[in-house]
Amino acid sequence: MKIVNVESFVLHVPLTPPITDAINSPTHWGLPGVRITTDEGIVGYGYTGTCAYGDDLIAGAIDRYYAPVLLGKDPFMVKELWDGMRFGQLHWVGRAGIAHMALAAVDIALWDIMSKASNKPLWQYLGGHKSDGIKAYNTNGGWLNWSKERLLKDITSYVEQGFTGVKMKVGKPDPREDFERVKAVREAIGPDIILMIDVNQQWNVNTAMTWGKKLEQFDLFWLEEPLNPDDVAGHRKLARELNVPIALGEHVYTKYAFRDYIQAEAVEYVQVDCTRVGGVTEWMQVANLAAAYDLPVVPHVGDMGQIHQHLAAATPNAIMLEYIPWIRDIFVEPATVKDGRYALPQLPGASTEVIPSFFEKYRVR
Ligand SMILES: [Mg+2]
């Protein structure tokens, strides 16, 4: 099989209503990605996820620097192609960031092609592990811009729908307000529902130490991204001092950076995201690294779960998966949660193929 065409795209899917966390206020979810065509007629789709900024740069990296590496090559040589892109012309300027997210999109499209050619959904092509689906937790009720009333209404409605885990954002200018919101949510959902809080990097070590200790009484499953994602030493202090486990990874770019976190015992739930590291190829390496330390993997879903449902279903130490249904309607086989569990995709591929009418409607580049 040979790659005969590589075409980047950018889709912007509107979020209604717009949401905020402690650092982002997106109005659209961005999908800069790539459509790769083979001489056997199989077409692979891959994308990464953004707040709809920088997408043109990601698409440009694919067209200018990665397409020439791919054309004429066999997509089944994905690891060799990955090295060719990673250590190619962009290496000098981009071992992380835009270049690496562009690599993720390409790598995902190649795994989509390989699993389609094998007539298997990606989770089976990778070697399946969870035939009864994946436990889901819901992030979509806990945004920072939600009033306390809406927060309680949305989160309890997801519990009523069957979710046994929910996450809420914290990181208000006054942490006392966070405390009141977390207290109200715990009272509303009762003691049996798993509750996570996400700071989105808003605190420093002192704030995280003080408020992490105060919030522990609400039986939190984890404290997510309390600090700057480059601060391994700070997270290590928190992991040692706090009883609530530390979760992070959505802003960690490479297996080497994960190795540093894991070796320092600075992360307790590994939230590796295939759209942030270099696609499926590097995601599996990080998940296996975590397995060797007996650490659970719970991916962040920059892809909104389409690809990660496959990866979680193929990974023994992936214990749960985030659910955010913002863009599910655009896909040929949308990620589907029923009674709090992801149902497993059945169509061949990585569930990245977009319905043509939505592809045209939301395409901006
Ligand atoms: Mg997060």
Boltz pocket constraint, residues with backbone or C-beta under 6 A from the ligand:
constraints:
  - pocket:
      binder: B
      contacts: [[A, 198], [A, 200], [A, 224], [A, 225], [A, 250], [A, 300]]
      max_distance: 6.0
